[in-house]
Amino acid sequence: MAYSEKLSHGLAIDLIVLDGEYCGKYRTRIEEVGEKILTVGAPYEKGEVVPLREGTKVIITFWDNLSAYEFEGEIMQRIAVPIPLFVLKFPDAIKKVQRRNFVRVPASFSISYRTVTDEGLSDLFRGTMVDLSGGGVRFITNESVENKALLYVLLGIPNGEIQTSGRVCRTAKIEETKRYDVTVEFSDLTERERDHIIRCVFERQREMRKKGLI
């Protein structure tokens, strides 16, 4: 199977739960690779083991210097001692994904930005966020923004502000208005900052599911 040779003891992974009480993304690692099973460390949150139930559907993602990879899985067994572990069936298929292919959800957190020019930073402008993902943000602004422009972006998301740079990958004037629809791809996020955004995205998904919006 393609990419299965990349699975090894100690490999850092993200375990993603898409639904339920513990919906979210958790960092852990592979503890054992067998012919038919894969054992991973049970993740911790706030010092406590995340008590995922047997039968919970998950997505596992991992990465190397060039690409990211993912596969679907299901928790077959929970082990408590000597250390908390989850046993998953060995994946039938692992697919290579582009890092920019992150889940995007409607969001209305605060956003402001400055354009980076040869002369330095522009004045601070405010926008109205439309949607957000771990890879970028889309917003509406009164200011004209050039395609491929470099922006310095400030995101006011729950539990903290994130400041990062990003490249405009799409901009369009909204007909019959003086406003612009701008999409930015983040270019300088740390893994911790990206994880923070992705957690906000999953929380937003959970809220939308409860309201029957998705």
C-alpha positions as CSV (number, residue, x, y, z in Angstrom):
1,M,0.0,0.0,0.0
2,A,1.3,3.5,-0.9
3,Y,2.9,5.4,1.9
4,S,2.5,2.6,4.5
5,E,6.3,2.5,4.9
6,K,6.1,6.0,6.5
7,L,4.2,4.6,9.5
8,S,6.7,4.0,12.3
9,H,7.1,3.9,16.0
10,G,7.4,7.4,17.5
11,L,5.9,9.1,14.4
12,A,4.0,12.3,15.5
13,I,0.4,12.3,14.3
14,D,-2.8,14.3,14.6
15,L,-5.9,12.3,15.6
16,I,-9.0,14.1,14.4
17,V,-12.4,13.4,15.8
18,L,-15.1,14.8,13.5
19,D,-18.2,14.4,15.7
20,G,-19.5,13.9,19.2
21,E,-18.5,15.3,22.6
22,Y,-14.8,15.2,21.9
23,C,-14.8,16.6,18.4
24,G,-11.4,18.1,17.8
25,K,-7.8,17.6,16.8
26,Y,-5.3,16.0,19.2
27,R,-1.6,15.5,18.9
28,T,-0.1,12.1,19.8
29,R,2.2,9.5,18.3
30,I,2.3,6.0,17.0
31,E,3.5,3.5,19.6
32,E,3.4,0.2,17.6
33,V,3.0,-0.8,14.0
34,G,1.7,-4.3,13.4
35,E,0.6,-6.2,10.3
36,K,-3.1,-5.7,11.0
37,I,-3.3,-3.1,13.7
38,L,-1.8,0.3,14.6
39,T,-1.4,1.4,18.2
40,V,-1.3,5.0,19.1
41,G,-1.0,6.9,22.4
42,A,-4.2,8.1,23.9
43,P,-4.0,11.9,23.6
44,Y,-4.2,14.2,26.7
45,E,-6.0,17.5,27.1
46,K,-5.6,19.7,30.2
47,G,-3.7,16.9,31.9
48,E,-6.5,14.3,31.3
49,V,-6.7,11.4,28.9
50,V,-9.3,12.2,26.1
51,P,-11.7,9.3,26.8
52,L,-12.7,8.3,23.2
53,R,-15.0,5.3,23.1
54,E,-14.4,2.1,21.1
55,G,-16.1,2.5,17.7
56,T,-15.2,6.2,17.4
57,K,-14.4,7.2,13.8
58,V,-11.2,9.2,13.4
59,I,-8.9,10.6,10.8
60,I,-5.2,10.3,11.3
61,T,-2.9,12.8,9.6
62,F,0.9,12.9,9.6
63,W,3.6,14.6,7.5
64,D,7.1,14.7,6.3
65,N,9.2,17.6,5.0
66,L,7.3,17.7,1.7
67,S,3.8,16.5,2.1
68,A,1.0,15.6,4.5
69,Y,-0.8,12.3,4.5
70,E,-4.1,11.0,6.0
71,F,-6.2,7.9,6.5
72,E,-9.5,7.0,8.1
73,G,-9.7,4.8,11.1
74,E,-11.8,3.5,14.0
75,I,-10.8,2.9,17.6
76,M,-11.1,-0.9,18.0
77,Q,-9.8,-1.2,21.6
78,R,-8.7,1.0,24.5
79,I,-5.8,0.0,26.7
80,A,-5.3,1.6,30.1
81,V,-2.0,0.1,31.4
82,P,0.9,0.5,31.5
83,I,0.1,3.6,29.4
84,P,-3.2,4.7,27.8
85,L,-3.4,3.5,24.2
86,F,-5.9,3.2,21.4
87,V,-5.7,0.3,19.0
88,L,-6.8,0.9,15.4
89,K,-7.2,-1.4,12.4
90,F,-4.2,-1.0,10.0
91,P,-5.4,1.4,7.3
92,D,-6.6,0.1,4.0
93,A,-5.4,3.2,2.2
94,I,-3.3,6.3,2.9
95,K,-3.7,9.3,0.7
96,K,-1.3,12.2,0.1
97,V,-2.9,15.6,0.7
98,Q,-1.8,19.1,0.1
99,R,-1.3,21.1,3.3
100,R,-3.5,23.8,2.0
101,N,-6.5,21.5,1.8
102,F,-7.9,22.4,5.2
103,V,-11.6,22.3,6.3
104,R,-13.1,25.8,5.9
105,V,-16.1,26.9,7.9
106,P,-18.2,30.1,8.0
107,A,-16.8,32.4,10.8
108,S,-17.2,35.9,12.0
109,F,-14.1,36.5,14.3
110,S,-12.5,39.9,14.1
111,I,-9.8,40.5,11.5
112,S,-7.6,43.4,10.6
113,Y,-4.6,43.7,8.3
114,R,-1.8,45.8,6.8
115,T,-0.4,45.5,3.3
116,V,3.3,44.8,3.2
117,T,5.1,47.1,0.6
118,D,8.6,48.0,-0.3
119,E,8.2,51.1,1.9
120,G,7.0,49.1,4.9
121,L,3.5,48.4,6.4
122,S,0.4,50.3,5.3
123,D,-2.2,51.7,7.7
124,L,-4.3,49.2,9.6
125,F,-7.5,48.2,7.9
126,R,-10.4,46.2,9.3
127,G,-12.3,43.5,7.5
128,T,-15.4,41.3,8.0
129,M,-14.5,37.6,8.2
130,V,-16.5,35.3,6.0
131,D,-14.8,31.9,6.6
132,L,-11.7,30.5,8.2
133,S,-9.5,27.3,7.9
134,G,-6.1,26.2,9.0
135,G,-4.8,27.3,5.7
136,G,-6.3,30.7,5.2
137,V,-9.1,33.2,5.7
138,R,-11.6,34.9,3.5
139,F,-13.0,38.4,4.4
140,I,-14.8,41.4,3.0
141,T,-13.1,44.9,3.1
142,N,-13.8,48.4,1.9
143,E,-10.2,48.7,0.6
144,S,-9.0,47.5,-2.8
145,V,-6.4,44.7,-2.3
146,E,-4.2,43.5,-5.2
147,N,-4.0,39.8,-6.1
148,K,-0.8,38.2,-4.8
149,A,-0.3,41.1,-2.3
150,L,1.5,40.2,0.9
151,L,-0.6,41.0,4.0
152,Y,0.2,41.1,7.7
153,V,-3.0,39.7,9.3
154,L,-4.3,39.9,12.9
155,L,-7.0,37.3,13.8
156,G,-9.0,37.8,16.9
157,I,-10.1,34.2,17.6
158,P,-11.2,32.6,20.9
159,N,-8.5,32.3,23.5
160,G,-6.1,34.6,21.9
161,E,-5.0,36.7,18.9
162,I,-2.9,35.4,16.1
163,Q,-0.6,37.6,14.0
164,T,0.8,36.1,10.8
165,S,1.5,36.9,7.2
166,G,-0.4,35.7,4.2
167,R,-0.6,35.9,0.4
168,V,-3.7,37.1,-1.4
169,C,-4.7,34.3,-3.7
170,R,-8.1,35.7,-4.8
171,T,-9.7,39.2,-4.8
172,A,-12.9,40.3,-6.4
173,K,-14.9,43.5,-6.3
174,I,-18.5,42.9,-5.1
175,E,-20.9,44.1,-7.8
176,E,-22.9,47.2,-7.0
177,T,-20.9,47.9,-3.9
178,K,-17.6,49.5,-3.0
179,R,-16.4,46.4,-1.2
180,Y,-14.0,43.6,-2.0
181,D,-14.0,39.9,-1.4
182,V,-10.5,38.8,-0.4
183,T,-9.0,35.3,0.2
184,V,-5.6,34.9,1.9
185,E,-3.5,31.8,2.2
186,F,-1.4,31.8,5.4
187,S,2.3,31.7,4.7
188,D,4.0,32.0,8.1
189,L,2.0,30.1,10.8
190,T,3.7,28.0,13.4
191,E,2.3,24.5,14.0
192,R,0.9,25.7,17.4
193,E,-0.9,28.7,15.8
194,R,-2.3,26.4,13.0
195,D,-3.5,23.9,15.6
196,H,-5.2,26.8,17.5
197,I,-7.0,27.8,14.4
198,I,-8.0,24.3,13.5
199,R,-9.4,23.7,17.0
200,C,-11.6,26.9,16.5
201,V,-12.7,25.5,13.2
202,F,-13.7,22.1,14.7
203,E,-15.5,23.9,17.5
204,R,-17.4,26.0,15.0
205,Q,-18.3,22.8,13.1
206,R,-19.7,21.3,16.3
207,E,-21.8,24.4,16.9
208,M,-23.2,24.2,13.4
209,R,-24.0,20.5,13.7
210,K,-25.9,21.2,16.9
211,K,-28.0,23.8,15.1
212,G,-28.6,21.5,12.1
213,L,-26.7,23.8,9.8
214,I,-24.4,21.0,8.4
